[in-house]
Amino acid sequence: MLHLRAVCPPDQTAEAVEILRAHSGVAHLVVHHGVAVKPGGDLIEADIARESTDEIVDSLCGLQLDRTGGITLETIETALSDAADKAEEDAPGEGADAVVWQELLGRTGEESRLNVTFLAFLAIACLLAAVGIVTDSPVTIVGAMVVGPEFGPLAAIAVGLVLRRGDLVRRAAVALGIGFPVAMLVTLGATLLAEATGLFAASDLIGEHQVDFIYQVGPYALIVALLAGAAGMLSMTSAKSAALVGVFISVTTVPAAGYAVVAAVLGEWDRCLSSAGQLVVNLIGIVLAAAIVLIFRRNKQRSDVAQRPLSQG
């Protein structure tokens, strides 16, 4: 379930409470009159079933509470209540299948911002990838995959495309368009320094290695990217967020960027270009699959809403 808090102007409180009272997916409805200070007004609190959240939030936004007051949502880990159990049972659908679109917009919007933290994580991930390539260490490559923060902006692009939010697409594209070059430049500097000090040589890339899959572009690379994008978006739109870890360690975006830098420094231009191609294939594949999942889930949600009055009648 989710905990909803709504700051409401006093003249709209009765209408907002009626919306919540009438919905079967609401429990623990509480009204605090006159306690809100900035903005001033009443505070309404309720626990709502996840599958009812989108409909309820849309109704409250219809009262302009997102402009005249404020609406916040928090995840409830544990709810010991017969009323909460009944609300989840009465709410149509399954909580794990429900998409809370405002929550998704907020999450992807936050994770798509270009900031120092994003650049630092991406640079560290590329550096780890470079070390893993030079030492032929798949374990280090996996570490680089986990550290890489690039799935957030990729998911934001998919959400922006499906919901026609050009601002979200642009912000995420800027994060990726600046983030990867900066991370690769940092890795380039570290690689040049390591080569100058004799830590590795061109011979380290010659022959067969366990990490050669990074630059070998093929149909399976695209298949893995599509599956990872689908799994990642399913995770972000449901309560199964732990699955995101599996996405991070399945796609060779950051390792491909790191391999391209190392190969360029050592003059292995074929491998450099192949790695760059691997990076592009994975980025496109993730966004494509994530967008398809979103379209499917949105259409299903709309279909369920459209059929609900018929099934009740």
Phi and psi in degrees as a GROMACS rama.xvg file:
@    title "Ramachandran Plot"
@    xaxis  label "Phi"
@    yaxis  label "Psi"
@TYPE xy
-122.264  147.536  LEU-2
-99.2174  124.118  HIS-3
-105.854  132.635  LEU-4
-124.116  127.933  ARG-5
-130.088  121.408  ALA-6
-86.6162  126.237  VAL-7
-133.762  135.356  CYS-8
-59.393  140.848  PRO-9
-54.0503  -33.8165  PRO-10
-75.0056  -8.22892  ASP-11
-113.198  -0.876926  GLN-12
-61.0999  -46.1034  THR-13
-59.8274  -41.9889  ALA-14
-67.7077  -41.2542  GLU-15
-65.5647  -41.2858  ALA-16
-64.2423  -38.0928  VAL-17
-64.2628  -38.3286  GLU-18
-59.8915  -45.3756  ILE-19
-71.6785  -40.4534  LEU-20
-63.4326  -34.9406  ARG-21
-79.0935  -14.4983  ALA-22
-89.1405  131.817  HIS-23
-69.34  -19.1149  SER-24
-90.6474  17.3206  GLY-25
-112.423  137.947  VAL-26
-138.108  161.647  ALA-27
56.5332  49.0553  HIS-28
-77.5019  124.533  LEU-29
-133.519  140.241  VAL-30
-123.868  127.853  VAL-31
-111.757  109.119  HIS-32
-80.8848  129.904  HIS-33
70.4711  16.1433  GLY-34
-91.4685  -19.6203  VAL-35
-74.5288  137.114  ALA-36
-109.314  -45.2295  VAL-37
-140.865  100.731  LYS-38
-73.5444  155.84  PRO-39
-72.9737  152.753  GLY-40
147.447  -155.661  GLY-41
-99.86  158.053  ASP-42
-115.235  124.515  LEU-43
-111.459  131.304  ILE-44
-126.868  145.533  GLU-45
-161.075  152.314  ALA-46
-100.896  129.106  ASP-47
-128.481  145.102  ILE-48
-64.9352  140.276  ALA-49
-56.6131  -39.3235  ARG-50
-70.8275  -12.7574  GLU-51
-99.23  -8.50852  SER-52
-61.3727  -47.3886  THR-53
-60.3632  -43.4742  ASP-54
-65.8813  -41.9671  GLU-55
-66.5684  -45.8983  ILE-56
-62.7605  -40.7231  VAL-57
-60.6899  -40.0338  ASP-58
-66.5065  -40.9628  SER-59
-69.0923  -36.4676  LEU-60
-66.968  -27.1139  CYS-61
-63.9114  -22.3853  GLY-62
-88.5832  3.51778  LEU-63
67.9164  24.1246  GLN-64
-66.955  -25.0675  LEU-65
-70.6622  -13.5766  ASP-66
-108.041  -42.9031  ARG-67
-87.9994  -16.5428  THR-68
-138.607  -114.153  GLY-69
179.958  148.271  GLY-70
-130.293  126.923  ILE-71
-127.336  151.925  THR-72
-129.97  137.69  LEU-73
-133.654  142.853  GLU-74
-76.9965  134.856  THR-75
-99.0407  117.94  ILE-76
-75.0255  -40.1529  GLU-77
-138.806  133.115  THR-78
-134.829  109.396  ALA-79
-99.5112  93.2191  LEU-80
-166.067  132.75  SER-81
-64.8735  -35.889  ASP-82
-64.4927  -40.2568  ALA-83
-66.8744  -41.0703  ALA-84
-61.716  -41.8717  ASP-85
-66.3341  -39.0342  LYS-86
-62.5737  -40.4432  ALA-87
-69.5578  -35.5047  GLU-88
-69.5994  -39.6998  GLU-89
-77.5093  -26.3235  ASP-90
-65.8982  136.792  ALA-91
-70.8495  138.292  PRO-92
90.3677  -171.952  GLY-93
-113.686  139.632  GLU-94
-59.911  -39.2556  GLY-95
-66.9224  -23.5272  ALA-96
-91.8047  -9.56215  ASP-97
-78.8386  140.008  ALA-98
-107.598  119.833  VAL-99
-96.0721  98.9129  VAL-100
-66.379  -37.26  TRP-101
-65.6818  -38.5548  GLN-102
-64.1085  -41.9268  GLU-103
-64.4981  -42.7957  LEU-104
-62.225  -43.2524  LEU-105
-64.7375  -40.7908  GLY-106
-69.4349  -48.1834  ARG-107
-69.7068  -32.7991  THR-108
-63.007  -40.0834  GLY-109
-70.1541  -41.5099  GLU-110
-78.1222  -8.27071  GLU-111
-98.1881  2.7098  SER-112
-79.1948  137.577  ARG-113
-82.1351  116.326  LEU-114
-147.742  176.52  ASN-115
-62.5117  -38.9847  VAL-116
-62.9327  -44.765  THR-117
-59.9976  -47.2687  PHE-118
-62.8819  -39.6242  LEU-119
-64.6874  -46.4964  ALA-120
-62.3152  -42.796  PHE-121
-66.2217  -40.2317  LEU-122
-65.8406  -43.1302  ALA-123
-62.7031  -40.5612  ILE-124
-62.8575  -43.1698  ALA-125
-65.8007  -37.598  CYS-126
-64.7951  -42.4124  LEU-127
-61.2282  -41.2336  LEU-128
-61.7038  -42.0891  ALA-129
-61.9649  -42.4641  ALA-130
-62.902  -42.9298  VAL-131
-63.2947  -34.6729  GLY-132
-69.3919  -46.6983  ILE-133
-66.0586  -38.4046  VAL-134
-91.7274  0.20546  THR-135
54.804  50.8665  ASP-136
-116.124  100.656  SER-137
-59.6377  -31.13  PRO-138
-63.2461  -41.7765  VAL-139
-67.1817  -35.9135  THR-140
-61.8831  -42.853  ILE-141
-61.6139  -39.8789  VAL-142
-60.2633  -40.248  GLY-143
-64.4035  -37.7309  ALA-144
-63.6864  -40.8275  MET-145
-68.8859  -39.8448  VAL-146
-70.4138  -32.8891  VAL-147
-57.2527  130.7  GLY-148
-98.9438  16.0514  PRO-149
-73.5432  -16.4676  GLU-150
-66.7493  -30.5832  PHE-151
-57.6426  -55.156  GLY-152
-63.0726  -35.0818  PRO-153
-63.9064  -42.5982  LEU-154
-64.638  -37.3238  ALA-155
-63.7393  -39.1624  ALA-156
-61.997  -43.4756  ILE-157
-62.7971  -45.0054  ALA-158
-62.8927  -43.5638  VAL-159
-63.1181  -38.3097  GLY-160
-66.9185  -44.227  LEU-161
-70.5976  -40.9488  VAL-162
-91.697  3.72438  LEU-163
57.4058  46.6721  ARG-164
-105.23  88.33  ARG-165
-61.7241  -31.9932  GLY-166
-64.3335  -37.3306  ASP-167
-69.4166  -41.2695  LEU-168
-63.2787  -44.8472  VAL-169
-63.9404  -44.1329  ARG-170
-63.4337  -42.716  ARG-171
-68.5516  -39.2943  ALA-172
-63.7949  -38.1669  ALA-173
-64.3695  -42.3436  VAL-174
-59.9734  -43.6971  ALA-175
-74.7187  -41.4094  LEU-176
-66.083  -28.8987  GLY-177
-96.0815  -37.8923  ILE-178
-62.2498  -48.6336  GLY-179
-65.7391  -46.4628  PHE-180
-60.0688  -40.5164  PRO-181
-64.4664  -45.6251  VAL-182
-62.3257  -38.3092  ALA-183
-71.2152  -33.3912  MET-184
-66.8261  -41.4031  LEU-185
-61.4947  -42.8629  VAL-186
-66.346  -35.9904  THR-187
-61.3269  -46.6526  LEU-188
-60.7116  -43.3426  GLY-189
-66.4401  -37.6184  ALA-190
-67.8064  -42.3216  THR-191
-62.1744  -40.321  LEU-192
-64.8519  -42.3035  LEU-193
-65.6694  -38.7398  ALA-194
-66.5943  -40.7205  GLU-195
-65.2326  -30.7887  ALA-196
-90.8476  2.31769  THR-197
80.0227  19.823  GLY-198
-70.4674  -27.4367  LEU-199
-155.994  168.393  PHE-200
-140.597  174.165  ALA-201
-59.7475  -28.3294  ALA-202
-62.9753  -19.5629  SER-203
-66.8892  -20.5791  ASP-204
-98.8573  -7.41879  LEU-205
-82.8486  140.584  ILE-206
94.3197  -174.74  GLY-207
-88.3143  138.32  GLU-208
-137.506  159.805  HIS-209
-70.3683  -19.6142  GLN-210
-100.22  12.9936  VAL-211
-65.7051  -18.799  ASP-212
-60.8928  -19.2988  PHE-213
-64.2869  -40.3006  ILE-214
-100.96  -0.28258  TYR-215
-89.4347  95.3764  GLN-216
-79.5681  132.332  VAL-217
-162.657  -177.573  GLY-218
-61.4928  -33.605  PRO-219
-68.0707  -30.6568  TYR-220
-60.9921  -43.7345  ALA-221
-68.1253  -40.0646  LEU-222
-61.2079  -45.2116  ILE-223
-62.9884  -41.5088  VAL-224
-62.8116  -41.9934  ALA-225
-64.3197  -44.9874  LEU-226
-64.7571  -40.412  LEU-227
-66.4907  -41.247  ALA-228
-62.858  -41.4308  GLY-229
-65.5173  -45.4523  ALA-230
-64.2239  -40.2893  ALA-231
-63.6801  -42.9602  GLY-232
-71.4531  -36.4412  MET-233
-59.8348  -39.8077  LEU-234
-65.1555  -42.98  SER-235
-70.4217  -26.2314  MET-236
-98.5144  7.64609  THR-237
-136.315  -170.97  SER-238
-88.8172  7.539  ALA-239
-95.062  54.9346  LYS-240
-68.3465  -21.7162  SER-241
-63.4335  -22.8544  ALA-242
-66.2472  -17.3032  ALA-243
-61.4181  -31.2336  LEU-244
-60.7997  -40.3049  VAL-245
-63.3157  -33.6373  GLY-246
-66.2333  -43.4016  VAL-247
-60.01  -34.9775  PHE-248
-98.8042  15.3576  ILE-249
-113.794  -16.9585  SER-250
-116.178  134.62  VAL-251
-95.8058  60.407  THR-252
-80.5539  -62.4425  THR-253
-61.3471  -45.977  VAL-254
-58.2193  -35.9937  PRO-255
-65.3486  -39.672  ALA-256
-64.0867  -44.0509  ALA-257
-64.4155  -40.597  GLY-258
-64.9709  -39.5045  TYR-259
-59.6423  -40.8323  ALA-260
-67.1854  -48.4701  VAL-261
-61.9254  -43.7626  VAL-262
-64.1207  -37.5692  ALA-263
-65.5782  -42.3311  ALA-264
-61.8642  -37.1302  VAL-265
-89.7731  3.37754  LEU-266
77.8786  13.9192  GLY-267
-89.3027  76.5537  GLU-268
-70.8429  -30.3754  TRP-269
-62.3506  -45.1431  ASP-270
-70.1387  -33.4626  ARG-271
-61.906  -47.698  CYS-272
-67.922  -37.0929  LEU-273
-64.9209  -39.4201  SER-274
-65.4353  -41.5903  SER-275
-62.0535  -40.5043  ALA-276
-63.7937  -38.7567  GLY-277
-61.3137  -41.3921  GLN-278
-61.3437  -47.7126  LEU-279
-63.1344  -44.4236  VAL-280
-59.7213  -43.9523  VAL-281
-67.4642  -41.6778  ASN-282
-62.6327  -46.1223  LEU-283
-65.7898  -42.7577  ILE-284
-61.4749  -42.2234  GLY-285
-63.4034  -48.01  ILE-286
-63.1073  -43.3229  VAL-287
-60.715  -49.8564  LEU-288
-66.2937  -40.4203  ALA-289
-62.4312  -40.6647  ALA-290
-65.6608  -40.237  ALA-291
-62.7769  -43.2017  ILE-292
-61.0115  -43.7171  VAL-293
-62.3831  -43.8534  LEU-294
-61.7746  -44.4675  ILE-295
-62.0917  -44.7841  PHE-296
-69.513  -36.9811  ARG-297
-66.9849  -43.0842  ARG-298
-63.6342  -39.0606  ASN-299
-66.194  -41.0066  LYS-300
-64.0039  -41.8943  GLN-301
-64.4995  -38.4757  ARG-302
-65.4332  -40.9222  SER-303
-63.4897  -40.9959  ASP-304
-65.6243  -41.0825  VAL-305
-66.6047  -33.3297  ALA-306
-85.8479  -14.132  GLN-307
-60.4984  -45.5617  ARG-308
-62.5138  -33.9156  PRO-309
-66.7392  -42.2103  LEU-310
-69.3501  -29.7037  SER-311
-79.5417  -25.3522  GLN-312
